[in-house]
Amino acid sequence: MTSSERRQLIMAHIRTHGSGKVDEFVGLFNVSAVTVRHDLNVLEKEGCVFRCYGGANLNPNFAFDQPLYRKDQLNRSAKQNIALAAANLVKDGEAIILDSGSTIGLMPQYFANKKQLVVMTNALNTAYQLSQFENIDLHVVGGRLRRASCSLIGHHGEQQMRSYLFDTLFLGVDGFDLHAGITTPDNHEAQVNRAMCAVARKIIAVTDSSKFGRKSFCMIRAANQIDGLVTDSNIPHETHQALLEMGVDVILADQAGN
């Protein structure tokens, strides 16, 4: 077992029980207490846990992986507004990338009257919705299915994307922290997302305000490396101001007059 695999199992235990003790993990994994303490220190540095005497407690602000069907039910009204505001940024004739995610999955319904769009996506639910529109030249990123996000991941898709250049990437968010940046729980998803960023002239993050202040294992993009953000007015004031000072164009969907 690698250290990475052991830490994932430690996190699964802490997530289930809310905490974990060094002695427990020594027995479970047949490693030294020094090794376990190092694992917990690494997990604390990544923001997953808070260290305490003899072990660690779960960090409730850490962005854990959740299945798409569950995310779809959260903050549905805010996500609809955000999806509409994001879709309004798309101009006829553009080539865009739609990342996976519950909010971005609501954008296709607003593309019915767009003209001559080229859309690439790695999200199967989004691709299915877009398949009904004859006005869209649809490209689907190939790869292995990641069921939690209903997305396709892997090196094949990353290489496929590097053959193109797009006007705009609409990037989904699991965690958005001013210091940690835009993060996701899955390394393979992050690699695909970074490839998307590399081939897009403009990067727009799309998220409801519940994701701010959260962070996860894998960084996709620093906060000051995106061009725009579409969210709702519950974004923390200090985050909003900091992004504006970075030059990020922030759109508050519930105040946008859509």
C-alpha positions as a printed NumPy array, in Angstrom:
array([[  0.   ,   0.   ,   0.   ],
       [  1.342,   3.419,  -0.944],
       [  1.312,   6.39 ,   1.416],
       [ -1.299,   8.066,  -0.801],
       [ -3.607,   5.043,  -0.615],
       [ -3.145,   4.826,   3.168],
       [ -4.031,   8.512,   3.571],
       [ -7.177,   8.053,   1.514],
       [ -8.226,   5.203,   3.822],
       [ -7.403,   7.312,   6.872],
       [ -9.577,  10.077,   5.451],
       [-12.414,   7.638,   4.747],
       [-12.284,   6.559,   8.404],
       [-12.19 ,  10.132,   9.714],
       [-14.988,  11.196,   7.403],
       [-17.17 ,   8.311,   8.623],
       [-16.439,   8.78 ,  12.314],
       [-15.651,  12.511,  12.483],
       [-12.227,  11.819,  13.978],
       [ -9.464,   9.243,  14.242],
       [ -6.719,   8.3  ,  16.67 ],
       [ -3.065,   7.592,  15.923],
       [ -3.24 ,   4.29 ,  17.827],
       [ -6.207,   3.147,  15.719],
       [ -4.367,   3.746,  12.46 ],
       [ -1.176,   2.088,  13.73 ],
       [ -3.2  ,  -1.08 ,  14.29 ],
       [ -5.209,  -0.822,  11.076],
       [ -2.264,  -0.298,   8.741],
       [  0.583,  -1.967,  10.662],
       [  2.792,   1.121,  10.454],
       [  4.583,   3.167,  13.094],
       [  3.042,   6.007,  15.07 ],
       [  5.602,   8.316,  13.46 ],
       [  4.295,   7.364,  10.018],
       [  0.672,   7.943,  11.049],
       [  1.485,  11.319,  12.581],
       [  3.211,  12.299,   9.34 ],
       [  0.112,  11.196,   7.377],
       [ -2.125,  13.293,   9.634],
       [  0.184,  16.296,   9.317],
       [  0.027,  15.996,   5.515],
       [ -3.78 ,  15.759,   5.631],
       [ -3.933,  18.807,   7.901],
       [ -1.709,  20.754,   5.49 ],
       [ -4.083,  19.809,   2.662],
       [ -6.99 ,  21.133,   4.73 ],
       [ -8.77 ,  17.819,   5.276],
       [ -8.414,  17.573,   9.054],
       [ -7.519,  19.477,  12.2  ],
       [ -4.824,  17.84 ,  14.309],
       [ -5.67 ,  17.247,  17.962],
       [ -4.01 ,  15.444,  20.831],
       [ -3.548,  11.802,  19.819],
       [ -5.174,  12.097,  16.401],
       [ -7.22 ,  14.363,  14.136],
       [-10.737,  15.726,  13.641],
       [-12.594,  16.224,  10.38 ],
       [-12.465,  19.702,   8.799],
       [-16.137,  20.419,   7.926],
       [-15.093,  22.948,   5.253],
       [-13.155,  20.42 ,   3.211],
       [-14.732,  19.746,  -0.22 ],
       [-15.298,  15.989,  -0.329],
       [-16.394,  14.083,  -3.395],
       [-20.171,  13.729,  -3.747],
       [-22.142,  11.974,  -6.501],
       [-23.678,  14.229,  -9.131],
       [-27.251,  13.194,  -8.339],
       [-26.772,  14.466,  -4.791],
       [-25.187,  17.736,  -5.9  ],
       [-28.103,  18.299,  -8.29 ],
       [-30.464,  18.656,  -5.336],
       [-28.395,  21.285,  -3.512],
       [-29.051,  25.035,  -4.006],
       [-31.061,  24.279,  -7.14 ],
       [-32.598,  27.743,  -7.535],
       [-29.253,  29.541,  -7.208],
       [-27.68 ,  27.139,  -9.681],
       [-30.402,  27.825, -12.258],
       [-29.727,  31.565, -12.036],
       [-25.986,  31.018, -12.292],
       [-26.35 ,  28.683, -15.273],
       [-28.464,  31.256, -17.113],
       [-26.018,  34.079, -16.384],
       [-23.121,  31.916, -17.56 ],
       [-24.962,  30.879, -20.73 ],
       [-25.63 ,  34.552, -21.499],
       [-21.866,  35.056, -21.783],
       [-21.702,  32.682, -24.755],
       [-21.794,  34.432, -28.132],
       [-22.892,  32.996, -31.465],
       [-20.073,  31.319, -33.36 ],
       [-17.88 ,  30.683, -30.301],
       [-16.007,  27.516, -29.415],
       [-16.397,  26.676, -25.725],
       [-15.623,  23.936, -23.205],
       [-18.183,  22.882, -20.628],
       [-16.626,  21.141, -17.633],
       [-18.559,  18.614, -15.555],
       [-20.597,  19.742, -12.548],
       [-24.177,  20.197, -11.417],
       [-24.357,  23.943, -12.197],
       [-22.72 ,  23.694, -15.62 ],
       [-25.043,  20.77 , -16.335],
       [-27.909,  23.287, -16.264],
       [-26.404,  25.519, -18.989],
       [-27.359,  23.523, -22.144],
       [-31.064,  24.33 , -21.814],
       [-30.201,  27.975, -22.58 ],
       [-28.336,  27.192, -25.811],
       [-31.382,  26.463, -27.97 ],
       [-31.24 ,  29.835, -29.756],
       [-27.466,  30.12 , -30.042],
       [-26.005,  29.943, -33.53 ],
       [-23.04 ,  27.92 , -34.789],
       [-21.579,  26.949, -31.453],
       [-18.744,  24.481, -31.067],
       [-18.936,  22.804, -27.669],
       [-16.565,  20.285, -26.127],
       [-17.397,  18.564, -22.858],
       [-16.225,  15.656, -20.746],
       [-19.595,  15.399, -18.962],
       [-21.936,  12.694, -20.243],
       [-25.07 ,  14.338, -18.829],
       [-24.165,  17.625, -20.553],
       [-23.31 ,  15.882, -23.836],
       [-26.679,  14.111, -23.817],
       [-28.534,  17.404, -23.405],
       [-26.497,  19.106, -26.142],
       [-27.085,  16.242, -28.578],
       [-30.623,  17.502, -29.251],
       [-29.425,  20.83 , -30.691],
       [-28.574,  20.839, -34.382],
       [-27.083,  24.322, -33.99 ],
       [-24.226,  22.872, -31.898],
       [-21.15 ,  21.09 , -33.218],
       [-20.652,  18.762, -30.261],
       [-17.323,  17.155, -29.327],
       [-17.087,  14.721, -26.407],
       [-13.809,  14.134, -24.604],
       [-12.94 ,  10.445, -24.556],
       [-11.688,   8.488, -21.588],
       [-12.663,   6.452, -18.548],
       [-15.931,   7.153, -16.756],
       [-15.725,   8.786, -13.346],
       [-19.144,   7.896, -11.992],
       [-19.241,  10.415,  -9.145],
       [-19.209,  13.332, -11.6  ],
       [-20.579,  11.503, -14.67 ],
       [-17.421,  12.691, -16.465],
       [-14.744,  11.166, -18.67 ],
       [-11.145,  11.335, -17.498],
       [ -7.73 ,  10.096, -18.618],
       [ -4.715,  10.881, -20.783],
       [ -6.566,  10.219, -24.046],
       [ -8.971,  13.068, -23.376],
       [ -6.175,  15.372, -22.278],
       [ -4.294,  14.758, -25.519],
       [ -7.488,  15.161, -27.536],
       [ -8.127,  18.618, -26.119],
       [ -4.606,  19.822, -26.869],
       [ -5.403,  19.598, -30.591],
       [ -7.831,  22.52 , -30.311],
       [ -8.106,  26.119, -29.142],
       [-11.276,  27.416, -27.504],
       [-12.681,  30.853, -26.745],
       [-13.962,  30.101, -23.255],
       [-13.841,  27.366, -20.624],
       [-16.682,  27.196, -18.11 ],
       [-15.002,  25.514, -15.155],
       [-16.895,  23.688, -12.411],
       [-15.87 ,  24.109,  -8.783],
       [-15.736,  21.724,  -5.817],
       [-13.771,  24.101,  -3.621],
       [-12.815,  27.768,  -4.064],
       [-10.314,  29.232,  -1.63 ],
       [ -8.381,  32.464,  -2.182],
       [ -5.125,  30.815,  -1.143],
       [ -5.626,  27.203,  -2.281],
       [ -7.36 ,  28.239,  -5.512],
       [ -9.913,  26.1  ,  -7.374],
       [ -9.684,  22.496,  -6.227],
       [-11.281,  19.094,  -6.753],
       [-11.1  ,  15.827,  -4.775],
       [ -9.967,  13.701,  -7.739],
       [ -6.474,  13.955,  -9.259],
       [ -7.536,  12.559, -12.654],
       [-10.354,  15.102, -12.904],
       [ -7.891,  17.85 , -11.99 ],
       [ -5.541,  16.774, -14.778],
       [ -8.341,  16.985, -17.347],
       [ -9.357,  20.382, -15.965],
       [ -5.797,  21.692, -16.215],
       [ -5.673,  20.544, -19.847],
       [ -8.908,  22.451, -20.462],
       [ -7.387,  25.585, -18.946],
       [ -4.355,  25.267, -21.23 ],
       [ -6.43 ,  25.42 , -24.438],
       [ -8.915,  28.166, -23.498],
       [ -8.361,  31.888, -24.089],
       [-10.706,  32.74 , -21.205],
       [-11.477,  30.773, -18.028],
       [-14.737,  31.392, -16.18 ],
       [-15.433,  29.582, -12.915],
       [-19.084,  28.694, -12.342],
       [-20.265,  27.981,  -8.795],
       [-22.798,  28.77 ,  -6.129],
       [-21.543,  30.479,  -2.985],
       [-21.512,  27.311,  -0.857],
       [-18.134,  26.36 ,  -2.397],
       [-16.219,  29.404,  -1.117],
       [-13.789,  28.806,   1.728],
       [-13.629,  25.117,   0.89 ],
       [-10.627,  23.309,  -0.509],
       [ -9.809,  19.816,  -1.612],
       [ -6.827,  17.611,  -2.512],
       [ -6.035,  18.668,  -6.068],
       [ -5.492,  22.191,  -7.348],
       [ -6.798,  23.096, -10.794],
       [ -6.121,  26.823, -10.998],
       [ -5.029,  29.665,  -8.742],
       [ -7.718,  32.228,  -7.948],
       [ -5.829,  34.988,  -9.771],
       [ -5.46 ,  32.827, -12.904],
       [ -9.119,  32.886, -13.886],
       [-10.743,  35.629, -15.962],
       [-14.25 ,  35.515, -14.586],
       [-16.552,  34.056, -11.955],
       [-20.303,  33.526, -12.081],
       [-21.836,  32.995,  -8.65 ],
       [-24.542,  34.38 ,  -6.351],
       [-24.65 ,  37.342,  -3.986],
       [-23.899,  35.212,  -0.918],
       [-20.226,  35.137,  -1.894],
       [-18.214,  36.328,   1.154],
       [-17.535,  40.06 ,   0.897],
       [-13.791,  39.694,   1.43 ],
       [-13.595,  37.026,  -1.293],
       [-15.561,  39.213,  -3.702],
       [-13.341,  42.218,  -3.078],
       [-10.121,  40.221,  -3.287],
       [-11.132,  38.755,  -6.663],
       [-12.019,  42.184,  -8.031],
       [ -8.602,  43.437,  -6.93 ],
       [ -7.029,  40.497,  -8.784],
       [ -8.787,  41.623, -11.957],
       [-11.365,  38.816, -11.976],
       [-14.736,  39.807, -13.463],
       [-17.335,  38.721, -10.891],
       [-20.956,  38.283, -11.979],
       [-23.616,  37.869,  -9.287],
       [-26.343,  35.946, -11.086],
       [-29.169,  36.899,  -8.739],
       [-28.383,  40.59 ,  -9.341],
       [-27.646,  40.356, -13.063],
       [-31.152,  41.107, -14.299],
       [-31.389,  38.028, -16.468]])
